[in-house]
Structure formats: C-alpha cells, structure tokens
Amino acid sequence: MYRQGDVLIERIAELPEAPLTTERLLVRGEGRNHGHFMSGESVEITKVDDGALTEGGGIITHYLNVLNPCTLEHLLIDSSEWTGEHTAIEIPPGTYRVVRQREFDPYAKAIRAVKD
C-alpha cells in the first residue's frame, strides 16, 4: 500500500476488464495546478468512469498494471515540475487500484473527498 497526499494505491489480485488510457494524471489537486502522476514506460492505466467505491468508501479512480517499477509523482500540471510537497514513490510491479481518499466532516455531517 502506498499513500501520497489524498491518493492511496492498493495492491489487488486481478484487474477488471476495461480499456486502457494514455493519460498519466491520476488525481488532480483542488485548484492549485498540481496533480498525482504516474511516470515510467511500463505501466498500463485504466480510468474508472463509474465512480466505483472501495469497501471503506474511497473513490476508485484508476487501475494500474505495473510491469516494471514506475513512479508516483506530485507535479505541477502545466510545467511537470515537482511541487515540493510530496516525495516521489517507486511502485513495484503488480496490479493496483488507485483510490481518492474520502473523509467525514463531523461539523458539516458530510462525507467529502480529501483535498490535497
């Protein structure tokens, strides 16, 4: 399991059938022109469009098939420069789901996506 800000990458046993995407942006930040990107040539990325949830209520955004080690990076969207906020994380070969974390706000009595 790997966490970078509001993104959680969890190993799974097998990938669901779905078309691949060439988009490397996994989760966009909340208005500060940054996002969590996968880099490396040997990763197959599937985008989830139906808003699937984990058993704990996290929002599944993508599935990853990592064939060779790749990197999860926190970059500026326009320039692809490191934001300085999160260290890059190497992801070893395997199959994973990408989860955008959610949290309960007891004051608003609402569940919302974690904002990084």
C-alpha positions in Angstrom: 0.0 0.0 0.0 1.3 3.4 -0.9 0.0 6.9 0.0 0.8 10.3 -1.4 -1.5 13.1 -0.1 -5.1 12.2 -0.9 -4.1 9.2 -3.2 -3.9 5.7 -2.0 -2.5 2.9 -4.2 -3.5 -0.6 -3.0 -2.4 -3.9 -4.5 -5.2 -6.1 -5.8 -5.4 -9.7 -7.0 -6.6 -9.0 -10.5 -7.6 -6.2 -12.8 -11.2 -5.7 -14.1 -11.7 -5.7 -17.9 -11.6 -2.1 -19.1 -10.0 -0.1 -21.9 -6.6 1.4 -21.3 -5.8 5.2 -21.3 -2.7 7.1 -22.1 -3.5 9.8 -19.5 -0.9 9.8 -16.7 -2.8 12.2 -14.3 -4.4 10.0 -11.6 -5.9 12.7 -9.3 -6.0 16.5 -9.9 -5.4 18.8 -6.9 -8.1 21.1 -5.7 -7.3 24.3 -7.7 -3.6 24.7 -7.2 -2.5 23.4 -10.6 -1.0 20.2 -9.3 -1.7 16.5 -9.5 -0.5 13.0 -8.9 1.0 11.4 -12.0 2.4 8.0 -12.9 5.7 8.1 -14.7 7.5 5.2 -16.4 7.1 3.3 -19.6 5.9 0.0 -18.2 2.6 0.8 -16.6 -0.8 0.2 -18.1 -3.5 2.6 -16.7 -7.3 2.1 -16.8 -9.5 5.0 -15.9 -12.7 4.3 -13.9 -15.6 6.3 -15.1 -18.4 4.9 -13.0 -17.4 6.3 -9.5 -16.8 2.8 -8.0 -16.2 2.8 -4.3 -14.0 0.6 -2.1 -15.4 -1.3 0.9 -14.4 1.6 3.1 -15.9 4.3 0.9 -12.9 5.5 -1.0 -13.4 6.6 -4.6 -11.6 4.3 -7.1 -10.2 6.4 -10.0 -7.9 4.1 -11.8 -6.4 0.6 -12.0 -2.7 0.0 -12.7 -0.9 -2.9 -14.2 2.8 -2.1 -13.4 5.1 -4.3 -15.5 8.4 -2.7 -14.3 9.0 -0.3 -11.5 7.3 3.1 -12.1 7.0 6.3 -10.1 4.1 8.2 -8.5 5.0 11.9 -8.6 3.3 15.1 -7.4 3.8 17.6 -10.2 2.6 20.9 -11.5 0.1 20.2 -14.3 1.3 23.0 -16.7 5.1 22.5 -16.3 5.5 18.9 -15.0 7.9 20.3 -12.3 7.9 18.8 -8.8 5.7 20.7 -6.4 8.0 20.3 -3.5 5.1 18.9 -1.4 5.4 15.1 -1.7 8.4 12.9 -2.4 8.1 10.6 -5.4 7.2 7.0 -4.6 8.5 4.0 -6.6 5.7 1.5 -7.3 7.0 -2.1 -7.9 5.5 -4.5 -10.4 2.0 -5.7 -9.7 -1.7 -4.9 -10.1 -3.2 -2.0 -8.1 -6.2 0.2 -7.7 -5.9 4.0 -7.2 -8.2 5.4 -4.5 -9.0 9.0 -3.8 -9.5 9.2 -0.1 -12.7 10.4 1.5 -13.3 11.8 5.0 -16.2 12.5 7.2 -16.7 16.2 8.3 -18.5 16.0 11.7 -19.3 19.7 11.7 -21.0 19.6 8.3 -22.1 16.0 8.8 -21.0 15.1 5.3 -18.6 12.8 3.5 -16.2 14.5 1.1 -13.2 13.8 -1.0 -9.9 14.5 0.9 -8.3 17.6 -0.7 -4.6 17.7 -1.0 
